[in-house]
């Protein structure tokens, strides 16, 4: 069994924001893999579905906690003995929109959801699919990371613009492809193809 968690904030206010791109990707995965509708599960502090992706059994969780308390839901969702089969999909402000990075065993990178999961599980040893949300400079093409504090918080809680919608569609497809590769052939193979 693989355990897939998309990170986001609950509520319509946050629905289409950059910080909720983990949920956006999970919505795409559910649609493409024809997984059942999400069902509230209070024992997991979130909404859950279960089914098969590429013939492999998966359970998926959308925590109903706020991002910075995601670990409390994830620790109820994944048995301790199966943390190595946990795949967390989340936004990354240090990657440009349109890019993903796969990894395992890294720090939180400033993402409060990942920080909470590491604290609650007591380990960093789980797979991440990091989805870029940062804009690029029109002039240099370099990532323009908003400054910490207010500007950063306001940025991640903004929706994607119309001009970014096409890239968002591409990144959802790419993330789903990476997820399938992880499930079928392992993280190393997926990293070779998608990083």
HURA-V498666 format. One record per pair of residues at least 24 apart in sequence whose C-alpha atoms are under 7 Angstrom apart, sorted by sequence separation. I is the first residue (numbers start at 1). GAP is how many residues later the second one is. D is the distance in Angstrom with one decimal. If there is no record, write none. Layout:
BEGIN
I_GAP_D / I_GAP_D
END
This chain:
BEGIN
103_24_5.8 / 104_24_6.0 / 103_25_5.4 / 102_26_5.7 / 103_26_6.9 / 46_27_6.8 / 102_27_4.8 / 45_28_5.1 / 101_28_5.9 / 102_28_6.2 / 44_29_5.5 / 100_29_6.7 / 101_29_5.1 / 100_30_5.4 / 101_30_6.8 / 100_31_4.6 / 44_32_5.5 / 99_32_6.3 / 100_32_5.9 / 44_33_5.7 / 99_33_5.3 / 98_34_6.2 / 97_35_4.5 / 96_36_4.8 / 97_36_4.3 / 95_37_4.2 / 96_37_5.5 / 97_37_5.4 / 92_38_5.7 / 94_38_6.9 / 95_38_6.4 / 96_38_4.4 / 97_38_6.2 / 23_39_6.9 / 87_39_6.4 / 88_39_6.2 / 89_39_5.9 / 90_39_6.5 / 91_39_5.7 / 92_39_5.6 / 93_39_6.1 / 95_39_5.8 / 96_39_5.7 / 86_40_5.5 / 87_40_4.7 / 88_40_4.8 / 89_40_4.7 / 90_40_5.3 / 91_40_4.8 / 92_40_4.9 / 93_40_5.5 / 94_40_6.4 / 96_40_6.4 / 84_41_6.4 / 85_41_7.0 / 86_41_6.1 / 87_41_5.5 / 88_41_6.2 / 89_41_6.1 / 90_41_6.0 / 91_41_5.9 / 92_41_6.0 / 93_41_5.2 / 84_42_5.3 / 91_42_6.3 / 70_43_5.3 / 74_43_6.7 / 83_43_6.2 / 68_44_4.8 / 69_44_6.5 / 67_45_6.6 / 68_45_4.7 / 71_45_4.7 / 75_45_6.2 / 67_46_4.8 / 70_46_5.9 / 71_46_3.7 / 75_46_5.9 / 69_47_5.7 / 70_47_6.1 / 96_47_5.8 / 68_48_6.0 / 72_48_6.4 / 71_49_5.2 / 94_51_6.5 / 93_52_6.6 / 10_54_5.5 / 2_55_6.5 / 3_55_5.8 / 4_55_6.1 / 5_55_5.7 / 6_55_6.6 / 7_55_6.7 / 10_55_6.8 / 1_56_5.2 / 2_56_4.7 / 3_56_5.0 / 4_56_4.6 / 5_56_4.9 / 6_56_5.6 / 7_56_7.0 / 10_56_6.4 / 1_57_5.5 / 2_57_6.4 / 3_57_5.9 / 4_57_6.3 / 5_57_6.1 / 9_57_5.0 / 9_58_5.5 / 8_59_5.7 / 7_60_6.6 / 22_67_4.9 / 22_68_4.4 / 21_69_6.4 / 22_69_6.2 / 98_69_5.4 / 21_70_5.8 / 97_70_7.0 / 98_70_6.5 / 19_72_5.9 / 98_72_6.9 / 99_72_6.7 / 98_73_5.2 / 3_75_6.7 / 100_75_6.9 / 3_82_6.1 / 4_82_6.0 / 5_82_6.3 / 6_82_5.9 / 7_82_6.3 / 2_83_5.0 / 3_83_4.7 / 4_83_4.8 / 5_83_4.8 / 6_83_4.8 / 7_83_5.3 / 2_84_6.2 / 3_84_6.1 / 4_84_5.9 / 5_84_6.2 / 6_84_6.2 / 102_89_5.8 / 102_93_6.4 / 101_94_5.3 / 7_106_6.9 / 18_115_6.2 / 54_126_6.8 / 19_137_5.1 / 18_138_5.1 / 19_138_5.9 / 17_139_6.8 / 18_139_6.0 / 17_140_5.2 / 18_140_6.2 / 17_141_5.0 / 18_141_5.8 / 17_142_4.0 / 18_142_6.4 / 14_143_6.7 / 16_143_5.3 / 17_143_6.4 / 28_144_6.6 / 25_147_5.3 / 29_147_6.1
END
